[in-house]
Amino acid sequence: MKWSFLIFLQGIISALLLAVVMPNMLLWGASEYFGVGRTALNIDYFFVLAALTLGCWRLSVFLLIFMMSIDFLSMVVQVFPFMRFEDLLYLSSFIWVAPVSYRVWLVCAVLIVFLGVFFLYRIRHKLVRESSLFVLLLGFFWFQVESVEDRSRFWRVADLNAISSQSAVFFNGRLSPFLSNFSGADSALGEYYGKAASDQWRSEWQEGLLGERLLLIVNESWGMANNSEVNDYLLSFLRSAPIVELKTGELYFKGATVAAELRELCRLHPNHFGFRDAYNRLKTCLPAQLDSAGYKTHAMHGATGMMYDRRDWYSGAGFSEDVFFEDMLPERRCYSFPGACDVDLRDRVEGFFRVKGKRFFYWLTLNTHSIYDERDLFVDLVPCSKFNIDPSSESCRNFKLQAQYFSALGELLRSPDMSGVDVLLVGDHEPRFRNQYEKGLYYATGKVPWVRFKVSDILPLAGKN
C-alpha cells in the first residue's frame, strides 16, 4: 500500500511538472518578455492531468497540445490582432522572416510539447484512476473561470487574476460583439475615419496646389515622447539641413504598421490582413491618383515584399515601381526586424530625385522596429541619461536608433538632388515595448508625430552633373 501511494504521488508530481508547471513557466515567461497580458497560472493544463488520472493517455496528449495552442494564440492576438483564423494562417507564413526572438520562443514551445508527450507516455501506467481527483479539478476549474472578471479586450488582456483560464479568455474574446462584425465575407478594406498626415497633400491635390516632387516617409515606431525635448532633439537633425516651411503636428492612431500605411496612402483601414486582392478599393489611393497625373511613383521597404503581401497591393495602390529586401542584395543586413539597413538606402532616394519631373517616393522604414536591436546602431548620437531615460531600457535603444535615422535623413537632405522636394514624415504607431510601465513613462499612448517641410534649392557641387 505504501509503495502504491508513492508511485501514485510520483506520477502526480511528474504530471504536474510536465503537463502544468513547464507549459505555464514557458508561456508566462514569453508573456513577460513580449509585454503581453497572461495569467501567472493557466488552469487549463489541469485538464491534461485530469485526463491522465483517468487513464486516457491519448486524450491527455491531445489536451496538452490543444491547451498550449490556445495559450499561445491568446498572446499572439495581443500583438497581431487577427480577426479570422485564416488571417492567422496568413500571418504564420511570415515566421521565417520574423525576429529571431519570435522563432526562439516558438521552438521552445515545440520542445516543451515533445518533452511533455514523451514523459506523459512514460508515466501513464503509474497513475491510478481516481475519478474523485478529476471531479475536484473540474470543479476548481469552473470556480476559477466564473470568478474571473471580464477585464480584457480582444487585442490586449489586462489585470487578469493570478489563476485563470486562457481558453476562456481567448474564446470569450473571439465571440465578442466587436469581432462578430468580421465574421462575414466582408471587404478586406474599409474607410478610415480618423486624421492622416497626408490629408494636407490630398487637400492641395484637389486645389491644384500640390508640388511635383514628393517624399512620404512612414517611420517605424516613431511615437510622441512625453518629454518634448526628445522629439526636439530628433528634429534638430532636420532643422540643421537646408529646409524651409517646417510644420509639426500629431495624430491619434492605434494599429499595426500596415494599417498606418493604408491610413496615409489610401485613407483606408484593414478589416483583416488578407487584402492583396482588394484592388478595387485601392484605386482611390494617393499613388494611383498621382500616377494617373503623370507622376513617377516608387515605393521602398527594407523587409521582404512578402510581408503583408506588399509586393502585390503596392502595385494595386498605384506604385509603378517598388523595391524590397530581396531586390537589393545589400552588403549588410539589420536585425531589429530582418532586412536591409535604412541608413544604407539613402542613395536610392537621392538617385530617384536626381531625375527631373513629377516624382513621388514612398519610404517605409524598418530598423526602428521592436526589439530595437543594438546591432543596428552604427553611430551613437544620444546620451539617454541627459533626457532622463534609463540607458539600459528599450526606450533608450529606440531613441538611439531614431536619432541615427534622423541624422542620416538630414545628410540626405543636403544633396543637391533633393532640391525642392516636399517631405512628409510621420510615425506609424507608438513604440512597442515589452515593459508596459516603461511605455507609459516615456511615450504617450496612441499618439504619433508628423513633420512636413520643403528642401531648399541647393546649388550642385562643382564638377557634379
JOMO-V889471 format. One record per residue. RES is the residue in three letters. PHI is phi in whole degrees, -180 to 180 (* if undefined). NEAR is the number of other ideal C-beta (glycine too) atoms within 12 Angstrom. D_FIRST is the distance of its C-alpha to the first C-alpha in Angstrom with 1 decimal. Layout:
# JOMO-V889471
((RES	PHI	NEAR	D_FIRST) (RES	PHI	NEAR	D_FIRST))
This chain:
# JOMO-V889471
((MET	*	7	0.0) (LYS	-62	8	3.8) (TRP	-69	10	5.5) (SER	-64	14	5.1) (PHE	-66	14	6.3) (LEU	-65	14	8.7) (ILE	-64	18	9.9) (PHE	-61	24	10.5) (LEU	-65	19	12.2) (GLN	-61	21	14.1) (GLY	-64	33	15.3) (ILE	-63	27	16.4) (ILE	-63	20	18.3) (SER	-63	29	19.8) (ALA	-65	40	20.9) (LEU	-59	30	22.4) (LEU	-65	24	24.2) (LEU	-84	36	25.6) (ALA	-100	48	26.2) (VAL	-126	38	27.2) (VAL	-67	26	28.1) (MET	-63	31	30.2) (PRO	-61	46	32.3) (ASN	-65	35	32.9) (MET	-64	23	34.0) (LEU	-62	33	36.2) (LEU	-78	40	38.0) (TRP	-67	29	38.3) (GLY	-62	22	39.9) (ALA	-65	33	42.2) (SER	-65	31	43.2) (GLU	-68	19	44.1) (TYR	-66	25	46.0) (PHE	-93	32	48.1) (GLY	70	27	48.5) (VAL	-114	38	47.1) (GLY	-81	34	45.0) (ARG	-161	43	41.3) (THR	-65	36	38.5) (ALA	-66	20	36.3) (LEU	-125	27	33.1) (ASN	-86	44	33.5) (ILE	-74	39	30.8) (ASP	-56	44	31.5) (TYR	-70	44	29.0) (PHE	-68	39	26.1) (PHE	-64	38	27.1) (VAL	-62	45	26.1) (LEU	-65	41	22.6) (ALA	-63	37	22.5) (ALA	-64	33	23.7) (LEU	-69	45	21.1) (THR	-61	35	18.3) (LEU	-81	27	19.8) (GLY	85	23	19.9) (CYS	-94	23	23.7) (TRP	-64	30	24.2) (ARG	-62	18	27.9) (LEU	-65	24	28.3) (SER	-64	36	26.6) (VAL	-65	27	29.0) (PHE	-60	22	31.9) (LEU	-66	34	31.0) (LEU	-61	42	30.7) (ILE	-66	28	34.2) (PHE	-64	24	35.6) (MET	-67	40	34.5) (MET	-67	41	35.7) (SER	-65	27	39.0) (ILE	-66	31	39.6) (ASP	-59	43	38.7) (PHE	-63	37	41.2) (LEU	-66	35	43.9) (SER	-66	40	43.6) (MET	-92	40	44.8) (VAL	-58	34	47.3) (VAL	-65	35	49.1) (GLN	-78	32	49.8) (VAL	-97	31	51.7) (PHE	-121	33	53.2) (PRO	-73	35	53.5) (PHE	-70	30	53.5) (MET	-92	34	54.5) (ARG	-128	26	53.4) (PHE	-68	22	50.6) (GLU	-67	18	53.4) (ASP	-66	29	54.5) (LEU	-65	25	51.2) (LEU	-62	16	51.7) (TYR	-65	26	55.2) (LEU	-66	31	53.9) (SER	-65	23	51.3) (SER	-69	19	54.1) (PHE	-95	27	55.1) (ILE	-61	24	51.9) (TRP	-76	15	53.7) (VAL	-113	27	56.4) (ALA	-77	30	54.3) (PRO	-55	32	53.8) (VAL	-58	19	51.5) (SER	-61	24	49.1) (TYR	-62	30	48.5) (ARG	-71	18	47.6) (VAL	-63	20	45.4) (TRP	-66	29	43.2) (LEU	-66	27	43.1) (VAL	-62	17	42.1) (CYS	-61	24	39.3) (ALA	-62	31	38.1) (VAL	-64	21	38.1) (LEU	-64	18	36.2) (ILE	-62	35	33.5) (VAL	-61	32	33.2) (PHE	-63	20	33.0) (LEU	-64	24	30.4) (GLY	-61	39	28.3) (VAL	-63	29	28.6) (PHE	-62	19	27.7) (PHE	-77	30	24.5) (LEU	-61	42	23.5) (TYR	-67	22	23.9) (ARG	-67	19	21.9) (ILE	-105	31	18.8) (ARG	-64	28	19.2) (HIS	-89	17	16.4) (LYS	-92	27	13.8) (LEU	-105	34	13.9) (VAL	-90	24	12.6) (ARG	-89	20	15.5) (GLU	-101	22	15.4) (SER	-66	16	19.0) (SER	-62	14	18.9) (LEU	-65	26	18.8) (PHE	-60	27	21.8) (VAL	-63	15	23.7) (LEU	-60	17	23.1) (LEU	-67	31	24.4) (LEU	-64	23	27.2) (GLY	-65	17	28.4) (PHE	-61	24	28.3) (PHE	-60	31	30.4) (TRP	-68	20	33.0) (PHE	-60	18	33.2) (GLN	-69	28	34.1) (VAL	-63	29	36.5) (GLU	-69	16	38.4) (SER	-86	19	38.6) (VAL	-77	27	40.3) (GLU	-75	17	44.0) (ASP	-83	21	46.3) (ARG	-121	17	47.7) (SER	-128	32	48.1) (ARG	-117	22	51.0) (PHE	-64	30	50.7) (TRP	-103	26	52.0) (ARG	-158	28	50.3) (VAL	-84	38	47.1) (ALA	-137	21	47.5) (ASP	56	18	45.6) (LEU	-74	37	42.3) (ASN	-63	28	39.4) (ALA	-62	16	36.9) (ILE	-122	26	34.4) (SER	-162	37	35.8) (SER	-110	35	36.0) (GLN	-68	47	38.3) (SER	-66	31	38.5) (ALA	-65	33	39.7) (VAL	-62	41	42.3) (PHE	-65	35	43.4) (PHE	-72	20	43.8) (ASN	-63	27	45.4) (GLY	-66	34	47.8) (ARG	-67	27	48.6) (LEU	-98	16	49.4) (SER	-66	22	51.6) (PRO	-56	12	55.2) (PHE	-62	18	56.5) (LEU	-72	26	54.8) (SER	-64	15	55.6) (ASN	-67	15	59.2) (PHE	-107	28	58.4) (SER	-82	18	56.7) (GLY	-92	12	59.9) (ALA	-87	11	62.1) (ASP	-86	19	64.1) (SER	-69	21	66.3) (ALA	-68	33	64.6) (LEU	-121	35	67.2) (GLY	-127	23	68.4) (GLU	-69	17	71.0) (TYR	-101	28	70.4) (TYR	-104	13	71.8) (GLY	-88	23	71.5) (LYS	-93	22	73.9) (ALA	-127	38	74.2) (ALA	-62	38	76.1) (SER	-76	39	78.0) (ASP	-59	26	79.4) (GLN	-66	29	82.4) (TRP	-68	33	83.1) (ARG	-63	27	82.9) (SER	-63	16	85.4) (GLU	-69	20	87.8) (TRP	-63	26	87.4) (GLN	-66	13	88.5) (GLU	-91	10	91.5) (GLY	73	10	92.5) (LEU	-110	13	91.9) (LEU	-73	25	88.9) (GLY	-69	26	89.7) (GLU	-102	25	89.7) (ARG	-129	31	87.3) (LEU	-127	41	83.8) (LEU	-128	42	80.6) (LEU	-107	46	77.4) (ILE	-120	45	74.4) (VAL	-99	42	71.0) (ASN	-95	43	69.2) (GLU	-60	42	65.5) (SER	58	40	63.6) (TRP	-95	45	66.8) (GLY	-107	43	66.0) (MET	-89	31	68.0) (ALA	-70	35	67.2) (ASN	-65	23	67.0) (ASN	-90	22	69.2) (SER	-61	16	72.6) (GLU	-66	19	73.4) (VAL	-66	33	70.8) (ASN	-67	36	72.5) (ASP	-62	19	75.9) (TYR	-65	27	75.0) (LEU	-63	40	74.0) (LEU	-70	31	77.2) (SER	-63	20	79.3) (PHE	-68	29	78.9) (LEU	-83	36	80.6) (ARG	-65	21	83.2) (SER	-80	18	84.3) (ALA	-86	30	85.0) (PRO	-77	26	88.3) (ILE	-127	32	87.3) (VAL	-138	21	89.0) (GLU	57	17	88.1) (LEU	-75	25	84.6) (LYS	-126	22	82.7) (THR	-130	25	79.1) (GLY	-172	23	76.8) (GLU	-145	25	73.2) (LEU	-125	34	71.3) (TYR	-97	24	68.3) (PHE	-156	36	65.9) (LYS	-133	25	62.3) (GLY	161	31	61.1) (ALA	-79	32	60.5) (THR	-59	37	63.2) (VAL	-65	41	64.2) (ALA	-68	34	64.7) (ALA	-67	41	67.0) (GLU	-60	48	68.9) (LEU	-65	43	69.5) (ARG	-59	40	70.5) (GLU	-82	45	73.3) (LEU	-82	45	74.4) (CYS	-135	39	74.3) (ARG	54	30	73.5) (LEU	-127	36	70.5) (HIS	-135	32	66.7) (PRO	-83	39	63.9) (ASN	-77	31	62.0) (HIS	-156	36	59.7) (PHE	-85	37	59.8) (GLY	-86	30	61.0) (PHE	-115	35	64.7) (ARG	-67	27	66.3) (ASP	-98	16	68.1) (ALA	-88	29	69.3) (TYR	-66	23	72.7) (ASN	-64	17	74.6) (ARG	-86	29	73.4) (LEU	-92	34	74.3) (LYS	-67	21	78.0) (THR	-94	26	78.8) (CYS	-65	39	77.2) (LEU	-57	42	79.5) (PRO	-60	41	79.6) (ALA	-65	29	80.6) (GLN	-67	27	83.4) (LEU	-68	36	84.6) (ASP	-61	28	84.4) (SER	-69	18	86.6) (ALA	-96	21	89.1) (GLY	97	14	89.5) (TYR	-77	32	87.0) (LYS	-85	27	85.1) (THR	-112	33	81.5) (HIS	-140	33	78.8) (ALA	-123	42	75.1) (MET	-142	39	73.0) (HIS	-149	42	69.3) (GLY	-77	42	67.6) (ALA	-91	40	64.3) (THR	-68	28	64.1) (GLY	-71	30	65.9) (MET	-77	25	62.9) (MET	-64	37	61.3) (TYR	54	35	61.8) (ASP	54	30	64.2) (ARG	-61	39	67.0) (ARG	-61	25	69.0) (ASP	-80	23	69.3) (TRP	-79	39	69.9) (TYR	-61	38	72.2) (SER	-66	25	74.7) (GLY	-66	33	74.4) (ALA	-81	41	75.1) (GLY	114	31	78.4) (PHE	-83	38	77.8) (SER	-78	26	80.1) (GLU	-140	24	78.3) (ASP	-149	32	74.8) (VAL	-141	34	73.1) (PHE	-128	33	69.5) (PHE	-55	33	67.5) (GLU	-69	22	67.6) (ASP	-92	23	71.4) (MET	-94	27	72.0) (LEU	51	12	70.6) (PRO	-70	24	70.5) (GLU	-71	9	70.5) (ARG	-137	20	67.6) (ARG	-128	26	64.9) (CYS	-115	37	63.2) (TYR	-125	28	59.5) (SER	-53	40	58.9) (PHE	-137	38	59.0) (PRO	-54	34	59.8) (GLY	163	40	63.5) (ALA	-76	37	66.9) (CYS	-93	34	68.0) (ASP	-57	45	70.3) (VAL	-66	33	72.6) (ASP	-90	28	73.4) (LEU	-102	36	74.5) (ARG	-63	32	77.5) (ASP	-61	23	80.0) (ARG	-67	31	79.1) (VAL	-68	38	80.1) (GLU	-60	28	83.2) (GLY	-65	19	84.2) (PHE	-64	35	83.8) (PHE	-84	35	86.2) (ARG	-67	23	88.6) (VAL	-84	16	89.9) (LYS	-77	14	92.2) (GLY	108	16	92.0) (LYS	-74	25	89.5) (ARG	-145	34	86.0) (PHE	-130	45	82.6) (PHE	-118	43	79.7) (TYR	-115	45	76.1) (TRP	-125	42	73.6) (LEU	-98	46	69.9) (THR	-78	44	68.6) (LEU	-136	45	65.2) (ASN	-75	45	64.3) (THR	-92	47	63.8) (HIS	-72	42	60.8) (SER	-57	37	57.4) (ILE	-108	33	55.7) (TYR	57	36	59.1) (ASP	-68	28	58.5) (GLU	-67	21	60.5) (ARG	-67	19	61.4) (ASP	-87	38	63.8) (LEU	-95	29	65.6) (PHE	-100	22	68.7) (VAL	-143	18	70.7) (ASP	-96	18	69.4) (LEU	-112	24	71.8) (VAL	-126	30	69.8) (PRO	-86	15	69.0) (CYS	-58	29	66.2) (SER	-61	13	66.3) (LYS	-64	16	69.9) (PHE	-104	26	68.7) (ASN	58	19	65.8) (ILE	-111	31	63.2) (ASP	-58	20	60.3) (PRO	-61	19	61.2) (SER	-94	13	57.5) (SER	-89	26	57.1) (GLU	-62	38	57.2) (SER	-60	39	60.3) (CYS	-65	31	62.1) (ARG	-64	37	61.4) (ASN	-62	45	62.6) (PHE	-61	42	65.7) (LYS	-63	35	66.5) (LEU	-67	46	66.2) (GLN	-66	44	68.4) (ALA	-62	37	70.9) (GLN	-60	34	71.0) (TYR	-68	46	71.7) (PHE	-63	39	74.3) (SER	-64	31	76.1) (ALA	-65	36	76.2) (LEU	-66	41	77.5) (GLY	-61	30	80.2) (GLU	-66	23	81.3) (LEU	-61	39	81.5) (LEU	-68	38	83.7) (ARG	-83	26	86.2) (SER	-73	31	87.1) (PRO	-58	23	90.5) (ASP	-67	32	88.9) (MET	-90	37	87.0) (SER	-55	27	90.2) (GLY	78	29	90.4) (VAL	-77	42	86.8) (ASP	-90	37	85.3) (VAL	-109	42	81.7) (LEU	-124	41	79.0) (LEU	-119	44	75.7) (VAL	-144	44	72.7) (GLY	-75	47	69.0) (ASP	-83	42	66.6) (HIS	-157	37	63.9) (GLU	-63	37	62.6) (PRO	-60	47	60.7) (ARG	-101	38	57.0) (PHE	-123	31	54.8) (ARG	-68	28	51.0) (ASN	-90	24	51.5) (GLN	-69	26	52.7) (TYR	-64	15	53.8) (GLU	-61	24	56.0) (LYS	-59	28	57.4) (GLY	-70	18	58.6) (LEU	-71	21	59.9) (TYR	-107	33	62.3) (TYR	-134	37	63.1) (ALA	-73	27	64.1) (THR	-78	22	61.8) (GLY	72	20	63.4) (LYS	-124	26	66.7) (VAL	-131	41	68.4) (PRO	-88	37	71.8) (TRP	-140	39	74.8) (VAL	-144	37	78.0) (ARG	-132	32	81.1) (PHE	-159	29	84.1) (LYS	-121	28	86.9) (VAL	-77	34	87.6) (SER	-66	22	91.1) (ASP	-70	16	93.7) (ILE	-117	24	93.3) (LEU	-71	13	96.0) (PRO	-66	15	94.8) (LEU	-66	11	94.8) (ALA	-59	7	98.0) (GLY	85	5	97.9) (LYS	-103	12	95.0) (ASN	-80	8	95.8))
